[in-house]
């Protein structure tokens, strides 16, 4: 299979939007931007992945069990649903993470597909070598996904206009860290050149 680019939309769920259990300021503003990325990747016939937190009610990830975060994105609850207005193509691949109550699982590479396949296996099986990553939050799940992409030999690009952070300063540091690790930082105007055709990973 030809080498491909893929779009990875990270954790754009109700509990991470303003007013949610762990709301990210202006997190809702990335939804229309992501929809345009989704449209372009779909028109190009490139794979689209959506990650989601899918925690059990009791998890060491939560303050109620000694963890750092308030309960959020509990499996099957409205807070765990994808953001209203997010255009999810019928052929998009949804991968879930955080199901193990004893692990934090920030990275998409901790996620599994509907049949239990690991995220990396799903990528490799489709010839993907370059990830275009957007979503929530820049300083946590986006950052950890990018970090693990590098460790596994993937190239990656951060969609700078389609991410938001929990903390502005931490988000800026995360973007700088990702750039230092080899990330390209792009916005929508640059995308037609970068991603509308499989490029073998070159940017």
N, C-alpha and C positions, 0 to 999 in steps of 0.2 A: 504494500500500500504506500502511496506517495506520502512523503513527509508533509505534515500539516501544522497550521496554527489552530489554536482552540481558544474560545472565550470561556473564562471561568468567572461566574457571578457568585460572590461570597456572601452568604448569610443576610440577604436582604429580606428580613423577616419583621413581623409586626413588633416584637419585643425590642428590636433594635432601632425602631423609628421613634421620633419625638412622641412622648406620652407612653411609650412602652416600658416594660419592667426594667430595661437596661438601655434606654433611649439614647441615641447618638444625635447630637445637635445637627440639624439640617440633613439628617440621614434620608429624609423623604425626598430631598431635592435631587438625589442622584437617580431616582427611578426613571424619569423621562430620558435622561442621558443614557442610562443603561438600555432602555428600550431601543434607542437608535443604534447602539452597538449591536444589540441582539438582531435587529433587522438587517444590518449590513453583513454580519457573520452568516445569518441564515441565507441571505441572497447569494452569498459566496459558496454555500454548500459546506461550510466549516462547522465542526462540532461545537456545541454549546453545553456547558455544564453549569448546574446550579448547586451550590452547597447549602446545607441547612444544619443548624444546631437542632438536635432531636433528643433532648435529655430525658431521663426518667425522673419521676417526681422527687426521688431522694438521690442526691449526687454529692460527692465530695467537692464538686465545682461550686456548690452553693453555700452561702453563709449559714444556712440552716444546718449544715453538716460540717461546719468549720472551714469552708472555702472562702474565696475572695468576692464572690458575686451574689447578688440577689437571685432568687429563682427566676429563670427565664427560659423561653423556648422549650417548655415541657411538651413532650410528644403528644400530638393530638389536640393541643389547646389552641385557641385563637392566636395567642402570642407567638406560637411556632409557625403559623401560616405565613406564606410569602406575602410581601407588601401588596396592598391593593393597587391595581394599575400596572404592576409589573407584567410585561408581556412574556409569557412562558410558552415557547413553541411546543407543539405536541411531541416533537422528536428530541427535545432537550433531555439531558440525562441528569437526574436528581440524585445527589449523593448525600448521605446523612452521617453526622458525626456526633460524638458526645453521648452515645448510648451506654458506654461503660461507666458505671457510677464511680469508679475508682480512678478515672483519667480525666484530664481537662480537655484534651483534643481540640486545640485551636486550629490546627492546620487542615486544609482540604485533604492532605495526604493521610490523615487519620480516618477519612470517611470511606464508606462503602456504598456500592450501588444497590439497586433493587433486588439483585440476586446474590448479594454478598460479595461482589467483586470489589477489590481494592481500587481506589482512585487511580493509582499509578498503572495498574493493569488495564483499566479502561482507556487510559491515555495511550499506552503502548500499543494496545490492540487496534487503535485507530491511526497509528502512525504519527501521533502528535509529538512534536519536539519543542514547540514554543507556545507558552501560555500568555494570554492577554487577560490580566486580572483586574477586576473592579469589585466594589462592594463595601461591606462593613465588617470590622472597622479597620482603618488603615494601620493603627498601632497594635492590633492584636491579630485577628484571623487573616487579614490580608498579608500582614508582615510574616506571620508564621508559614503561610502557604508559600510565599515567595522564597523564604529561607529554605524550606524543604524542596522546592523546585530546583534550586541551585545544587543542593546536596545530592539530588538524584540525576543531575546532568541535563535538566531542562533549561532552555532559555526562557526569559520572561520579560514582559512589558507591563508596566503599571498604568492603568487608565486614570490619569491624574484628575480628570474632571468627573470621575465616577467613583470616587472614594471619599469617605469622611472618617475622622478619628474620634475616639472617646475624649482625648485630650489634645488640644491643638499643638502644644509643644512636643508631646510624644509623637504625634502624627508627623510633624516635620522631621523629627529625628528618624522615624521609621522610613520615610521617603528617602532621606539621605543615606541611610544604611542600605536600603534596597538598591539605590543607584550605585553605591560603592561596590555592591555585590554583582553588578553588571546589568541591572535593570535599565531599560529605556523608559522614560516617562513621556507619555503622549496624551494628546487630547483628540477629540473627534476630527478636527480638520486634517490631522496627519494619517488617519486610519486608512483611507482608500489606497494610499501607497503601500502601507505596511501589511495589510491583512486581507485584501479582497481576493487575493490568489494565494495558494500555497507557495511558500517561498523557500522551503528547505531550512527554515529557521533563521535566515539572514535578515537583519534589520538595518 
